[in-house]
Amino acid sequence: MGFTAAAAEEYMSAQAAFLRRNRMGRRIPANYGHAFVNWWQQYGGEHPEWFQLVNGKRGPSRPWGRFSMCISNPGLREEIVSQWRQHGSAPLEHPPIFVNAVENDIPGQCECDACKALDGPEPPNYREFIPSKSKIAGKPFVSDRYARSWQAIQQIAAKYNSNAVVVGYAYMNYFAAPTTGIKLGSNVIIGFCPSSWFYPRSHEEQGWIKDQWQGWAETDASLLMRTNYFLDGYCMPHIFTGQFSDEFQKASSNGMIGTDFDSLTGHWATQGPNIYLLMRLQIHPDVSASSILSEYYSAFGPAADDVKKYFDFWEAYTSNGRSRLHDTFEALGASRWRSWAKAAHVIYPEESFAPAEALLDSAVSSAKGDQEASMRVNFLQLGLQHAKLCSQAASKLTLGDPESSYERGGAELQALLEFRRTHERMWISNLNHCAWVESSSWTLPGAAAQSQDPGPE
Ligand SMILES: [Zn+2]
């Protein structure tokens, strides 16, 4: 379903050049991420007290299951610092700067008295913003226990290196800002990582997310935007420039020291404005989104206005489709980052494409006589054709419908594959990302279901 091997290699180098030209990278090596993934296997026997207490039992609730830590435990905190001091080849008197204290990829679950004693009061409107089916729906609000623990770990590490910086994530049931008025200071870095709340959002939800950033900024911690927003949308024209730039610019002027975006899924022809903003805002966070997007549209020469109308159409479509997105994904058991293609035909049915095609037809007329602009408009057309073929294939192959079968969707799949083979080097989409999503979304014959991990950077 993805690129041929040779095209995949060329694509990756083209993408690397794009990232380099957009100055993506980092000067300071930083190691962080879920820190305790293997700890139960390594230390559970000797130190069960370092691990979550759930229903009276320490450690994972089922064998090999995920687990969170007993983050209040003094021995655990000492061990985190001790391992940091021994990390890598740095001599003990010059340990590396970053102490990784990012909780595992699971809600903070410890029920012990010491952990609970560190919790702050739950914000009054908190539950209004927690999706009813999310992993954290039934979980307590535990941001303050983590904030206080990161602070304590930083104080231990500072005995060995006054510049030590502890990294934690605002995530899951410790995403919302703490409520005890704690001051963390700049030697604690918080990776701001909403585990849900993709775009588009309601006005209230957008405000609430920005309030959480503001609340963490008020702890005086250093904030890192570590969001998953760009894993959303598959190869569909899912455009969210307005809410994304609003959130990014609020954050960038308020405590942001860096960004770490989950992914570049690479749907250049259908999501160009999203990607362009994502890159340019990091270099020019003070420039208005409309100016940045004007720059993008100007690349279409005499068709700039038509292309703007085209993407404005899709942004309005996205913004107005919030409940359809929620309801459809819930009904089909689809995931916004892993199995979007289960729902593509419901969110983007056949008839949704016609007005957008007409807008691109106008762009073709306007671009006539300008070869470069014509080629670029054609690039958008190919992206839209590809999205439509994906929607058609999804309607017959979705795992959300028990009637789906390879036989039923064979013709649509064949048409999609032929299109991809013909146009793969146009780079309209990272086809390996498409294949990865489709492998969890569609009923596919064994060989086609085998897809390469796109290795998003
Ligand atoms: Zn505990």
Boltz pocket constraint, residues with backbone or C-beta under 6 A from the ligand:
constraints:
  - pocket:
      binder: B
      contacts: [[A, 51], [A, 52], [A, 53], [A, 69], [A, 70], [A, 71], [A, 72], [A, 73], [A, 110], [A, 111], [A, 112], [A, 113], [A, 114], [A, 115], [A, 116]]
      max_distance: 6.0
